[in-house]
C-alpha cells in the first residue's frame, strides 16, 4: 500500500502589472498555492506535526482552517449562501485546528481545493465594490468584496509564515 503524500504544487506567481481585480486574485492564488507548497511531499503524519510546544498548530490544521475561512468569507458572508459550518465551534473556538488530529489528510486537501473553486464561483462577475452586512462583536458593519480579498491575502500571509516555520521543523525545508 502506498502512503499518501501531499501533492507537489505548481505555484502560480503574482502578476507584476495588472488591473486591481487581477492583482488581488493573483496575490490570493499565490498565497493559496504557497500553503499547499509548504505541505508538498509530506505524509499525513508529518502534516500533523506540531510547531513547538505548547502550541498544537500544524500544517493540516492550517489547511483545515483556511478551508473554513474560504467558505466563511466568500460563500457564507459575501455570497450569502446558506451553508453549514465545516466545524462545530459551539464548544471549541479552535475546532478547525483541533480537527487535524483525526482528519483524513487527502480528503482535507480535496476539500480545500473544492472550497477555493467554490469561492471563485461565488465572486465570478461580482464587483469589488459589492457589499454585505455582518454583525460582529464590534457592531453591524458593511464589508466590500475588495476588503474580503485584502483580508484573505493577509490571513494567508500570516498563516504561511507559520507554515514556513512548521515545515522547517519537520524536515529542514525553508524558503518561500
C-alpha positions, -999 to 999 in steps of 0.1 A, spaced: 0 0 0 13 34 -9 15 61 17 -4 93 7 17 124 5 6 160 -1 9 166 -38 35 188 -53 21 221 -65 30 242 -95 27 276 -77 12 305 -96 31 337 -94 15 370 -86 12 395 -115 36 424 -116 14 447 -136 -23 443 -138 -57 458 -130 -69 458 -94 -90 426 -97 -64 406 -114 -38 418 -89 -59 408 -59 -69 374 -74 -33 368 -84 -19 375 -49 -46 354 -33 -39 325 -56 -2 329 -49 -8 326 -12 -32 297 -16 -6 279 -36 21 288 -10 2 270 17 0 239 -4 36 242 -14 46 242 23 28 208 26 41 192 -6 56 158 -2 47 153 34 28 123 48 -4 127 68 15 121 100 41 148 91 13 172 84 1 166 119 35 175 134 30 205 158 51 236 155 66 238 190 52 231 225 29 242 239 13 250 206 -5 223 187 -5 242 154 3 220 125 1 221 87 -30 200 84 -47 223 109 -38 253 88 -53 236 56 -85 228 75 -86 264 89 -81 280 56 -108 258 40 -132 271 66 -121 307 61 -126 304 24 -161 291 29 -169 317 56 -158 349 39 -166 342 2 -196 319 3 -214 323 36 -208 360 42 -202 376 8 -225 355 -14 -250 348 14 -251 311 7 -268 291 35 -241 266 41 -233 247 73 -201 255 91 -174 229 85 -166 226 122 -186 228 154 -174 259 171 -201 258 198 -178 244 224 -144 248 207 -133 281 191 -104 263 175 -124 233 163 -109 236 128 -73 234 141 -81 206 165 -98 185 138 -64 178 123 -59 151 149 -85 129 133 -89 144 98 -82 124 67 -54 145 50 -62 135 15 -99 144 20 -88 177 37 -67 187 7 -96 178 -17 -120 199 4 -96 228 3 -93 228 -34 -131 224 -38 -137 254 -14 -113 275 -34 -131 267 -66 -165 275 -49 -151 308 -37 -141 317 -72 -176 308 -85 -192 329 -57 -172 360 -68 -173 355 -106 -188 385 -122 -192 404 -90 -178 439 -85 -151 446 -59 -175 473 -47 -203 448 -39 -210 448 -2 -226 427 25 -236 434 61 -222 414 90 -230 416 127 -198 411 148 -189 418 183 -180 453 173 -213 460 157 -232 456 124 -207 466 97 -206 467 59 -178 450 41 -169 451 4 -156 422 -17 -124 442 -21 -120 441 17 -125 403 16 -97 399 -9 -73 420 11 -83 402 43 -78 368 27 -44 378 14 -35 390 50 -49 358 65 -29 335 42 3 356 45 2 353 83 -5 316 83 21 309 55 46 324 79 35 298 105 36 271 78 72 280 69 84 275 104 64 243 109 79 229 76 114 238 87 108 219 120 96 188 102 124 183 76 145 215 74 129 227 42 129 265 41 121 292 15 91 308 1 
